[in-house]
Amino acid sequence: MAIEAGTEEEQLMLGQWIKKGQKLIVGTSALGESYLDPNVERKDDVAKKAEDYVAFDHKVAAELPHLKGRFRWDLEKYYRDRFGPYLPSD
């Protein structure tokens, strides 16, 4: 079921997406379009984070369809404009 724009659920999910994608190469894709490039070698801990992020990215795109296809810089601005500069705590 889709989450509506401007809700606390949107804030939490988008905030988690922003945090999970930080410092990951796959985190530079548009929302819902991340993938694991088999030609890129990753250390075990980074590989697990990347796999988790890709799965979460696809889930977020399904639950926030109004944001699907937008890039990180745009979504970070969207988040700041609506919810302020602080990301939710884990």
Secondary structure by P-SEA (a helix, b strand, c coil): cccccccaaaaaaaaaaaaaaccccccccccccccccccccccaaaaaaaaaaaaaaaaaaaaccccccccaaaaaaaaaaccccccccc
